[in-house]
Amino acid sequence: MTESIEDRVYDIINTIQPLKRELNRDTTFKELSWDSLDIVEMVSEIEEEFSITISEDEAESLKTLRSVYDIVEKKSS
C-alpha cells in the first residue's frame, strides 16, 4: 500500500522538528512555533519528495498543514 500524501508530509515535518503532540489538518505552523527557516526547509524537502516546485509566493501562503496537503495534492496530480 502506498503512503498517503498526508503521511509523507507528516514524516517530513516530523524530521524537521520532532512532534510532541497530535496534529490535525488545521494545525498552524505558528502553533508548532516554526519560523521561516523551518518552513523553507519543509518546502525544500517536500519539493524533493514529491518532485514538484513550490514558488516563493506559494510557500509564503502555507499557514496550516491543510494548506501544505492541498498544494502537494494539486501539484502532484
Helices and strands as residue ranges (DSSP letters): H 5-16, H 36-50, H 56-60, H 65-76
